């Protein structure tokens, strides 16, 4: 009886280890992650609005149809990136992802406290080269350090009702992302 319980316990433990290893390895082994799906649709360092998801097709799985979405696929090898996006009347969020779909920073219009969200995205090495200016405070310039040189910036604007979708899409149409000129 005790021997049978030990075998069952060992089998459950081994099954748990295999399951956990598989779940943790899947994001690395996936061939059609969000970045790969967006490569043919989005030029580098350019903001592109995504089509509204339908029941038959969505560019990325689990897109919420109540949100207008735009994506900037970035590459920081050419320099730091400047992101400017106006906020919509309902709700706007900006989320940063690495090339491997790991979210590392997010901000929304409530946290920004302004009519636009404006920030600089750069690698830690690029941030170290930024000169310290006495007249520019941290509140004036939001700098985000990216853990990787390539990734995605996803903007979402809420349309609280279907008739408000043009307003949400209009807010995202004014968004820009691009490499900053060297100063």
JOURDA-V628701 format. One record per residue. N is the residue number from 1. PHI is phi in whole degrees, -180 to 180 (none if undefined). NEAR is the number of other ideal C-beta (glycine too) atoms within 10 Angstrom. Layout:
n = {N N}
phi = {PHI PHI}
near = {NEAR NEAR}
//
This chain:
n = {1 2 3 4 5 6 7 8 9 10 11 12 13 14 15 16 17 18 19 20 21 22 23 24 25 26 27 28 29 30 31 32 33 34 35 36 37 38 39 40 41 42 43 44 45 46 47 48 49 50 51 52 53 54 55 56 57 58 59 60 61 62 63 64 65 66 67 68 69 70 71 72 73 74 75 76 77 78 79 80 81 82 83 84 85 86 87 88 89 90 91 92 93 94 95 96 97 98 99 100 101 102 103 104 105 106 107 108 109 110 111 112 113 114 115 116 117 118 119 120 121 122 123 124 125 126 127 128 129 130 131 132 133 134 135 136 137 138 139 140 141 142 143 144 145 146 147 148 149 150 151 152 153 154 155 156 157 158 159 160 161 162 163 164 165 166 167 168 169 170 171 172 173 174 175 176 177 178 179 180 181 182 183}
phi = {none -66 -63 -65 -65 -66 -64 -65 -61 -63 -66 -66 -64 -63 -62 -65 -66 -63 -62 -63 -62 -65 -63 -75 -85 -59 -60 -75 -91 -66 -90 -114 -75 -59 -61 -63 -69 -89 -56 -73 -101 -129 -71 -70 57 -138 -81 -132 -77 -91 -68 -64 -72 -122 -64 -85 -148 -142 -63 -123 -60 66 -73 -86 -69 -83 -118 -83 -130 -135 -133 -122 -89 -106 -140 -91 -67 -88 140 -72 -107 -109 -115 -132 -141 -73 -95 -84 -72 -89 -166 -135 -134 -128 -127 -109 -127 -77 -59 -93 67 -97 -74 -123 -160 -148 -147 -124 -64 -68 -73 -69 69 -133 -83 -136 -103 -130 -153 -114 -113 -154 -77 -59 -66 -66 -66 -66 -85 -71 -70 -78 -110 -68 -87 -108 -97 -62 -72 -79 -136 -92 -113 -109 -95 -89 -75 -139 -81 -123 176 -128 -116 -113 -104 -133 -124 -78 -112 -61 -145 -56 -70 -92 -61 -60 -66 -67 -66 -64 -64 -73 -64 -86 -79 -135 -144 -169 -67 -76 -67 -69 -99}
near = {5 6 7 8 9 10 10 10 10 10 10 10 10 10 10 10 10 10 10 10 10 10 9 9 10 9 11 8 8 12 5 9 16 18 19 12 14 18 10 6 12 20 10 15 19 13 22 16 15 21 11 16 17 9 6 5 7 16 16 18 9 6 16 11 13 17 23 25 21 22 24 27 22 27 15 19 10 13 16 20 22 17 22 14 26 18 21 23 14 17 17 26 20 25 15 22 22 16 18 15 15 12 12 14 15 12 16 15 23 10 11 18 9 10 8 13 22 15 20 17 24 21 17 9 10 19 15 9 10 14 6 5 9 5 5 11 8 7 7 9 12 14 13 18 15 23 14 15 16 15 24 20 25 21 25 21 29 21 23 14 8 9 8 17 18 12 16 23 17 13 23 23 14 12 22 13 24 17 16 14 8 7 5}
//
